[in-house]
Amino acid sequence: MIEHIESILRERCGLIKEAPIVAGISGGPDSLCLLNILHSAGYCVIVAHFNHMLRPDADADANLVEKIAARLNLKWIIGKGDVRQYADAQKMSIEEAARMMRYQFLMEQARRNGAQAVAVGHTADDQAETVLMNFLRGTGLTGLKGMLYRATIRAFDAEIPIVRPLLDVWREETIVYCAESGLHPRYDPTNASLDFFRNRLRHALIPTLETYNPRFREALWRMSRALTDDYEILSRTLDEDWKRTVAQEDKDFIAFNASALEMRPAGLLRNLIRRAIERLQVDSPNVNFSMLERAAQFISDPARPVRLDLLQGFYLWREDASIYLTANESSLPIERWPQLSDEHSVIALNVPGQTALPGGWMLTCELWSIASLAVEAAKSNKDPFQAWLDAEQISGTLTLRARQGGDRFTPLGMNGDSIKLSDFFVNVKLPQRARARWPLLCAGGVIAWAPGYRPAHPFRLTASTRQALYFSLTRR
């Protein structure tokens, strides 16, 4: 067993002996087996124990871990936290809260000590229970593959991985190993309590299922191994599609190219959304097939509403050529559009000259004296952020301003008819959150150009135009 685990440490966990490893040691047989093997194999181990304060005798576990670490001449760190209080405050189950606080502690110690990884003692039994638990929750391939030898949970730490060298070792084997090695683990009585979901699986459901298949745990474990290989194939495909469809990624949102995303089959869409949620959130226990299917249908049907509520504050948004997944309502990016600094901004323009706007946007203004060149350029122009206006039709001060109450606009192409600016914004499908600070080019207070859309009809170039003003709004 030891030689097999040493091979896993190198090949599957990717560990080296020159850098420290933080080992999460509870004092039970699994973690003591892990600790002894890491130490015997010559790895630089830092022993970390977290006291969940759930039992009156929990301090005895910490004392045992301290004694063993001292005997092995290893550095040890003991932490503690009130899991019940944290669970109540965060509205979590005791199991979820304990896991959250434990991993936060382990990752904090790993960062402080420059560790290459955090090692935990999950066994083949834990793997079988995890797969069954995920199956009962209605998971897909991601959950049925179970835990990996090496995995990074981005919200805990984007770089330090969690490694599980004992995933091939059964719990009974760790007990035998501890006995043969002279280790005397402590047994947590809460592991027998049927108040916890995992314990009910372990002590009630799995024994019942073993009456149908005495090797049921092994069957689950084998299935997880097979599906892990399948998942690697899917992951490679997913990696490529992620590169093709993701336009921008931030801590609060992920932006997809809508046209690229809509071309993907439903299965890939569900997995892309699952990955996006995982990259924005620590854990995603409520991500299920039904929710992912709703997301896939939203993406595939452009006629659906612009927003879809997913779960726990997550939203999908459709805006122009993008589809966003956001962690809250207020985290959509605004920099992709030209915006004034506030809704009351009025900026006087110099002709010729340049004017800087927030988000790296720049308005350039030039005077063209050869009208025929301006007419030809305007006819062939396909960039809505460029416009040529008749200079002689412009009177009064040229300004950039935000919309005002009662604004009307006479867009080119409507034969001189005017329209409420608010209706124009609706017609061109300018997202509502971008309207209040959208820059409008005005001449003497009259809207002469709505950048990104159209110039106004009275300021258009005609056969009698002698000079033109050229405007270009670009983002650096």
C-alpha positions as CSV (number, residue, x, y, z in Angstrom):
1,M,0.0,0.0,0.0
2,I,2.8,2.4,0.9
3,E,4.6,2.1,-2.4
4,H,1.3,2.5,-4.3
5,I,0.5,5.7,-2.3
6,E,4.0,7.1,-2.8
7,S,3.4,6.7,-6.6
8,I,0.1,8.5,-6.3
9,L,1.8,11.3,-4.4
10,R,4.2,11.9,-7.3
11,E,2.1,11.1,-10.3
12,R,-1.5,11.9,-9.5
13,C,-1.1,14.5,-6.7
14,G,1.9,16.2,-8.4
15,L,3.8,16.7,-5.1
16,I,7.5,17.3,-4.7
17,K,9.6,16.7,-1.6
18,E,11.3,20.1,-1.7
19,A,8.2,22.2,-0.8
20,P,6.0,22.0,2.3
21,I,2.6,20.4,2.4
22,V,-0.1,21.4,4.9
23,A,-1.8,18.1,6.1
24,G,-5.3,18.4,7.6
25,I,-5.1,16.0,10.5
26,S,-8.2,15.3,12.6
27,G,-6.7,12.5,14.7
28,G,-8.8,9.8,13.1
29,P,-7.3,6.7,11.4
30,D,-7.5,8.1,7.9
31,S,-5.7,11.3,8.6
32,L,-3.1,9.6,10.9
33,C,-2.4,7.1,8.1
34,L,-1.9,10.0,5.7
35,L,0.4,11.8,8.1
36,N,2.6,8.8,8.7
37,I,2.9,7.9,5.0
38,L,3.8,11.5,4.1
39,H,6.4,11.7,6.8
40,S,7.9,8.2,6.0
41,A,8.1,9.1,2.3
42,G,10.3,12.1,3.2
43,Y,7.8,15.0,2.5
44,C,8.0,18.3,4.3
45,V,4.8,18.2,6.3
46,I,3.1,20.9,8.4
47,V,0.4,19.4,10.6
48,A,-2.8,21.4,10.8
49,H,-5.7,20.5,13.0
50,F,-9.0,22.5,13.2
51,N,-11.2,22.1,16.3
52,H,-14.9,22.5,15.3
53,M,-16.0,23.0,18.9
54,L,-18.9,20.6,18.4
55,R,-18.0,18.1,21.2
56,P,-17.0,18.7,24.8
57,D,-14.0,16.3,24.3
58,A,-12.8,17.9,21.1
59,D,-9.7,19.4,22.8
60,A,-8.5,15.8,23.3
61,D,-8.3,15.4,19.5
62,A,-6.1,18.5,19.3
63,N,-3.9,17.2,22.1
64,L,-3.4,13.9,20.3
65,V,-2.4,15.6,17.1
66,E,0.1,17.8,18.9
67,K,1.7,14.8,20.6
68,I,2.1,12.9,17.3
69,A,3.5,15.9,15.5
70,A,6.0,16.5,18.3
71,R,7.0,12.9,18.3
72,L,7.7,13.1,14.5
73,N,9.5,16.4,15.0
74,L,7.0,18.2,12.7
75,K,5.6,21.7,12.9
76,W,2.0,21.8,14.0
77,I,-0.8,24.4,13.9
78,I,-4.0,24.2,15.9
79,G,-7.0,26.3,15.0
80,K,-10.6,26.4,16.3
81,G,-13.9,28.0,15.4
82,D,-17.5,27.9,16.6
83,V,-19.1,25.9,13.8
84,R,-22.6,26.1,15.2
85,Q,-22.5,29.9,15.4
86,Y,-21.1,30.2,11.9
87,A,-23.8,27.8,10.5
88,D,-26.5,29.9,12.1
89,A,-25.1,33.1,10.9
90,Q,-24.6,31.9,7.3
91,K,-27.8,29.8,7.3
92,M,-25.8,26.6,6.5
93,S,-26.0,23.0,7.7
94,I,-23.5,22.0,10.4
95,E,-21.8,19.8,7.8
96,E,-21.4,22.6,5.3
97,A,-20.2,25.1,7.9
98,A,-17.7,22.7,9.3
99,R,-16.3,22.0,5.8
100,M,-16.2,25.7,5.0
101,M,-14.4,26.7,8.2
102,R,-12.0,23.8,8.0
103,Y,-10.8,24.5,4.5
104,Q,-10.6,28.2,5.1
105,F,-8.3,27.5,8.0
106,L,-6.2,24.9,6.0
107,M,-5.8,27.3,3.0
108,E,-4.8,30.2,5.3
109,Q,-2.1,28.1,6.8
110,A,-0.9,26.9,3.3
111,R,-0.6,30.5,2.2
112,R,1.2,31.6,5.3
113,N,3.7,28.8,5.0
114,G,4.2,28.8,1.3
115,A,2.8,25.3,0.9
116,Q,2.6,23.6,-2.4
117,A,-0.7,21.9,-1.5
118,V,-3.2,21.0,1.3
119,A,-3.4,17.2,1.8
120,V,-6.5,15.6,3.3
121,G,-7.3,11.9,4.2
122,H,-10.3,11.1,2.1
123,T,-10.5,7.4,1.4
124,A,-12.2,5.1,-1.1
125,D,-15.2,4.9,1.3
126,D,-15.5,8.7,1.3
127,Q,-15.4,8.6,-2.5
128,A,-18.2,6.1,-2.7
129,E,-20.3,8.1,-0.2
130,T,-19.7,11.3,-2.1
131,V,-20.7,9.7,-5.5
132,L,-23.9,8.3,-3.9
133,M,-24.7,11.7,-2.2
134,N,-24.3,13.5,-5.5
135,F,-26.4,11.0,-7.3
136,L,-29.2,11.5,-4.8
137,R,-29.0,15.2,-5.4
138,G,-29.4,14.8,-9.1
139,T,-25.9,15.6,-10.3
140,G,-24.4,15.1,-13.7
141,L,-21.1,13.7,-14.7
142,T,-19.2,16.3,-12.6
143,G,-20.7,15.0,-9.4
144,L,-20.7,11.3,-10.4
145,K,-17.0,11.3,-11.0
146,G,-16.5,12.2,-7.3
147,M,-13.4,13.7,-5.8
148,L,-10.1,14.0,-7.7
149,Y,-6.6,13.3,-6.4
150,R,-5.7,16.9,-7.1
151,A,-8.2,19.8,-7.4
152,T,-8.2,23.5,-7.0
153,I,-11.2,25.3,-5.5
154,R,-10.8,28.8,-6.8
155,A,-12.8,30.5,-4.1
156,F,-10.6,29.1,-1.4
157,D,-7.4,29.6,-3.3
158,A,-6.9,30.0,-7.1
159,E,-3.4,28.4,-6.9
160,I,-3.0,26.0,-4.0
161,P,-4.6,22.6,-4.7
162,I,-6.2,20.1,-2.4
163,V,-4.7,16.6,-2.8
164,R,-6.3,13.3,-1.7
165,P,-3.6,10.6,-1.8
166,L,-5.8,7.9,-0.1
167,L,-8.7,7.8,-2.6
168,D,-7.7,4.2,-3.5
169,V,-7.4,3.1,0.1
170,W,-10.4,1.7,2.0
171,R,-11.2,2.9,5.6
172,E,-10.5,-0.6,7.0
173,E,-7.0,-0.5,5.5
174,T,-6.2,2.7,7.3
175,I,-7.3,1.2,10.6
176,V,-5.0,-1.8,10.0
177,Y,-2.2,0.5,9.0
178,C,-2.5,2.5,12.2
179,A,-2.5,-0.6,14.3
180,E,0.6,-2.0,12.6
181,S,2.4,1.4,12.9
182,G,1.7,1.8,16.6
183,L,-0.7,4.8,16.0
184,H,-3.7,5.1,18.3
185,P,-6.4,7.2,16.5
186,R,-9.3,8.9,18.2
187,Y,-12.8,8.1,17.0
188,D,-15.3,11.0,16.7
189,P,-18.7,9.8,18.1
190,T,-20.5,12.3,15.9
191,N,-19.6,10.1,12.9
192,A,-22.2,7.6,14.2
193,S,-24.9,10.2,14.5
194,L,-27.8,9.8,12.0
195,D,-28.4,13.6,12.2
196,F,-26.0,14.1,9.4
197,F,-26.7,13.3,5.7
198,R,-23.4,11.6,5.0
199,N,-23.7,9.4,8.2
200,R,-27.2,8.3,7.2
201,L,-25.8,7.2,3.8
202,R,-22.9,5.4,5.6
203,H,-24.8,3.6,8.3
204,A,-28.3,3.1,6.8
205,L,-28.6,3.5,3.1
206,I,-25.3,1.8,1.9
207,P,-25.7,-1.3,4.2
208,T,-29.3,-1.7,2.7
209,L,-28.0,-1.4,-0.8
210,E,-25.3,-3.9,0.0
211,T,-28.0,-6.5,0.5
212,Y,-28.6,-6.2,-3.2
213,N,-24.9,-6.0,-4.1
214,P,-22.4,-7.0,-1.4
215,R,-19.7,-5.0,-3.2
216,F,-21.8,-1.9,-3.7
217,R,-19.2,0.5,-2.4
218,E,-16.6,-1.0,-4.8
219,A,-19.1,-0.6,-7.6
220,L,-19.5,3.1,-6.8
221,W,-15.8,3.5,-6.5
222,R,-15.2,1.8,-9.9
223,M,-17.8,4.0,-11.5
224,S,-16.2,7.1,-10.2
225,R,-12.9,6.0,-11.7
226,A,-14.4,5.3,-15.1
227,L,-16.3,8.6,-15.1
228,T,-13.2,10.5,-14.1
229,D,-11.6,9.3,-17.4
230,D,-14.7,10.3,-19.3
231,Y,-14.7,13.7,-17.5
232,E,-11.1,14.3,-18.7
233,I,-12.3,13.9,-22.3
234,L,-15.2,16.3,-21.6
235,S,-12.9,18.8,-19.9
236,R,-10.6,19.0,-22.9
237,T,-13.6,19.8,-25.1
238,L,-14.9,22.2,-22.4
239,D,-11.6,24.0,-22.2
240,E,-11.6,24.6,-26.0
241,D,-15.2,25.9,-25.9
242,W,-14.5,28.0,-22.9
243,K,-11.8,29.8,-24.9
244,R,-14.1,30.2,-27.9
245,T,-17.1,31.5,-26.0
246,V,-15.9,33.5,-23.0
247,A,-15.2,37.2,-23.9
248,Q,-14.4,38.5,-20.4
249,E,-14.0,37.1,-16.9
250,D,-14.2,39.1,-13.7
251,K,-14.6,38.2,-10.0
252,D,-18.3,39.1,-10.2
253,F,-19.3,38.2,-13.7
254,I,-18.4,36.1,-16.8
255,A,-19.3,37.4,-20.2
256,F,-20.0,35.0,-23.1
257,N,-20.1,35.8,-26.8
258,A,-23.8,35.2,-27.4
259,S,-23.5,34.1,-31.1
260,A,-20.7,31.6,-30.2
261,L,-22.5,30.3,-27.2
262,E,-25.9,29.8,-29.0
263,M,-24.1,27.5,-31.5
264,R,-23.2,25.0,-28.7
265,P,-25.3,21.9,-28.1
266,A,-27.4,21.8,-24.9
267,G,-25.0,19.4,-23.1
268,L,-22.0,21.8,-23.6
269,L,-24.2,24.8,-22.6
270,R,-25.0,23.1,-19.3
271,N,-21.4,22.4,-18.6
272,L,-20.2,25.8,-19.6
273,I,-22.7,27.4,-17.2
274,R,-21.8,25.0,-14.4
275,R,-18.1,25.9,-14.8
276,A,-18.9,29.6,-14.8
277,I,-20.9,29.3,-11.6
278,E,-18.0,27.3,-10.0
279,R,-15.6,30.0,-11.0
280,L,-17.7,32.6,-9.2
281,Q,-18.6,30.7,-6.1
282,V,-16.9,28.5,-3.5
283,D,-19.4,25.7,-3.6
284,S,-22.4,25.1,-5.8
285,P,-24.5,22.5,-3.9
286,N,-27.7,23.6,-5.5
287,V,-26.6,23.4,-9.1
288,N,-28.7,20.7,-10.6
289,F,-29.9,19.5,-14.0
290,S,-33.2,21.5,-13.9
291,M,-31.4,24.8,-13.2
292,L,-28.8,24.2,-15.9
293,E,-31.5,23.1,-18.4
294,R,-33.3,26.4,-17.8
295,A,-30.0,28.2,-18.4
296,A,-29.5,26.3,-21.7
297,Q,-33.0,27.1,-22.9
298,F,-32.5,30.8,-22.1
299,I,-29.3,30.9,-24.1
300,S,-30.7,29.0,-27.1
301,D,-33.8,31.2,-27.4
302,P,-33.0,34.9,-28.1
303,A,-36.7,35.8,-27.8
304,R,-36.7,35.0,-24.1
305,P,-36.6,37.9,-21.5
306,V,-33.3,39.7,-21.0
307,R,-32.8,38.3,-17.5
308,L,-33.1,34.8,-15.9
309,D,-32.9,34.3,-12.2
310,L,-30.9,31.1,-11.5
311,L,-30.1,30.5,-7.9
312,Q,-28.8,32.3,-4.8
313,G,-28.3,35.6,-6.4
314,F,-27.0,34.3,-9.8
315,Y,-28.5,35.8,-13.0
316,L,-28.1,35.3,-16.7
317,W,-28.4,38.5,-18.8
318,R,-28.7,39.0,-22.5
319,E,-27.3,42.4,-23.7
320,D,-26.4,43.1,-27.3
321,A,-24.0,40.5,-28.5
322,S,-23.2,39.2,-25.0
323,I,-24.7,36.9,-22.4
324,Y,-23.5,37.5,-18.8
325,L,-23.6,35.3,-15.8
326,T,-23.4,37.5,-12.7
327,A,-23.1,36.8,-9.0
328,N,-25.5,39.7,-8.2
329,E,-27.7,42.3,-9.9
330,S,-25.2,45.2,-9.7
331,S,-22.1,43.5,-11.1
332,L,-22.6,43.9,-14.8
333,P,-19.7,45.8,-16.5
334,I,-20.4,49.3,-17.8
335,E,-17.0,50.1,-19.4
336,R,-17.9,48.4,-22.6
337,W,-20.2,51.4,-23.4
338,P,-19.3,55.1,-23.6
339,Q,-20.7,56.8,-20.5
340,L,-20.5,60.3,-19.0
341,S,-19.3,60.6,-15.4
342,D,-22.8,61.3,-14.1
343,E,-26.3,62.0,-15.3
344,H,-25.9,65.7,-15.1
345,S,-22.6,66.0,-17.1
346,V,-22.3,68.6,-19.8
347,I,-19.0,68.9,-21.6
348,A,-18.1,71.7,-24.0
349,L,-16.2,70.5,-27.1
350,N,-13.3,72.0,-28.9
351,V,-13.3,71.9,-32.8
352,P,-11.0,70.3,-33.7
353,G,-9.9,68.5,-30.6
354,Q,-10.3,65.4,-28.4
355,T,-12.3,64.8,-25.3
356,A,-11.7,62.0,-22.8
357,L,-14.6,60.1,-21.2
358,P,-14.6,57.5,-18.4
359,G,-13.6,53.9,-19.2
360,G,-10.9,54.9,-21.7
361,W,-13.3,56.3,-24.3
362,M,-12.2,59.3,-26.4
363,L,-14.2,61.6,-28.7
364,T,-12.3,63.0,-31.6
365,C,-13.5,65.9,-33.7
366,E,-12.1,67.1,-37.0
367,L,-13.1,69.7,-39.6
368,W,-13.2,68.4,-43.2
369,S,-13.0,71.1,-45.8
370,I,-13.5,68.8,-48.9
371,A,-17.2,67.9,-48.6
372,S,-17.1,65.3,-51.4
373,L,-14.6,63.2,-49.4
374,A,-16.8,63.4,-46.3
375,V,-19.9,62.3,-48.3
376,E,-18.0,59.3,-49.7
377,A,-16.7,58.3,-46.3
378,A,-20.1,58.6,-44.7
379,K,-21.7,56.4,-47.5
380,S,-19.1,53.6,-47.0
381,N,-19.0,53.9,-43.2
382,K,-20.1,50.9,-41.2
383,D,-19.0,52.0,-37.7
384,P,-21.9,53.6,-35.8
385,F,-19.4,55.3,-33.5
386,Q,-18.3,57.5,-36.5
387,A,-20.4,60.4,-38.0
388,W,-20.0,63.2,-40.5
389,L,-22.3,66.3,-39.9
390,D,-22.9,69.4,-42.0
391,A,-20.8,72.1,-40.3
392,E,-23.0,74.9,-41.6
393,Q,-26.1,73.4,-39.9
394,I,-24.4,73.5,-36.5
395,S,-25.0,76.6,-34.5
396,G,-24.4,77.3,-30.8
397,T,-22.0,75.5,-28.6
398,L,-21.1,71.9,-29.3
399,T,-21.5,69.8,-26.1
400,L,-21.7,66.2,-24.9
401,R,-24.5,65.7,-22.4
402,A,-26.7,63.0,-20.9
403,R,-30.3,62.8,-21.7
404,Q,-32.8,65.2,-20.2
405,G,-36.5,65.1,-19.5
406,G,-38.6,65.7,-22.6
407,D,-35.7,65.1,-25.1
408,R,-36.7,64.4,-28.6
409,F,-34.5,63.1,-31.5
410,T,-34.9,63.3,-35.2
411,P,-32.9,60.3,-36.4
412,L,-31.6,60.0,-40.0
413,G,-33.9,57.8,-42.0
414,M,-37.2,59.1,-40.6
415,N,-37.8,61.8,-43.2
416,G,-37.4,64.5,-40.6
417,D,-39.9,63.1,-38.1
418,S,-38.9,63.3,-34.4
419,I,-39.3,60.7,-31.7
420,K,-39.0,60.7,-28.0
421,L,-35.4,59.9,-27.1
422,S,-36.7,57.3,-24.6
423,D,-38.6,55.6,-27.4
424,F,-35.6,55.7,-29.6
425,F,-33.4,54.0,-27.0
426,V,-36.1,51.3,-26.6
427,N,-36.3,50.8,-30.4
428,V,-32.5,50.4,-30.8
429,K,-32.5,48.1,-27.7
430,L,-30.0,50.1,-25.8
431,P,-29.8,48.4,-22.4
432,Q,-31.7,50.4,-19.8
433,R,-28.9,50.6,-17.4
434,A,-26.7,52.4,-20.0
435,R,-29.3,55.0,-21.0
436,A,-29.0,57.6,-18.1
437,R,-25.3,58.5,-18.8
438,W,-25.2,57.8,-22.6
439,P,-23.3,60.7,-24.3
440,L,-25.3,62.7,-26.7
441,L,-23.6,65.2,-29.1
442,C,-25.7,68.4,-29.1
443,A,-25.5,71.6,-31.1
444,G,-27.1,74.5,-29.2
445,G,-28.9,72.0,-27.0
446,V,-30.3,70.1,-30.0
447,I,-29.3,66.4,-30.3
448,A,-27.1,66.2,-33.5
449,W,-25.8,62.6,-33.0
450,A,-26.5,59.6,-30.8
451,P,-23.1,57.9,-30.8
452,G,-23.3,54.2,-31.6
453,Y,-26.6,54.8,-33.6
454,R,-27.4,57.6,-35.9
455,P,-26.8,61.3,-36.6
456,A,-29.9,63.6,-36.6
457,H,-31.6,64.3,-39.9
458,P,-31.2,68.1,-39.9
459,F,-27.4,67.8,-39.6
460,R,-27.0,65.2,-42.4
461,L,-24.6,65.7,-45.4
462,T,-26.3,66.9,-48.5
463,A,-25.3,68.0,-52.0
464,S,-25.0,71.5,-50.8
465,T,-22.7,70.7,-47.9
466,R,-19.4,72.7,-48.2
467,Q,-17.7,71.6,-44.9
468,A,-18.2,68.6,-42.6
469,L,-17.4,67.9,-39.0
470,Y,-16.1,64.4,-38.4
471,F,-16.7,62.7,-35.0
472,S,-15.2,59.4,-33.8
473,L,-15.8,57.8,-30.4
474,T,-13.3,55.1,-29.7
475,R,-12.1,53.1,-26.7
476,R,-8.4,52.7,-26.0
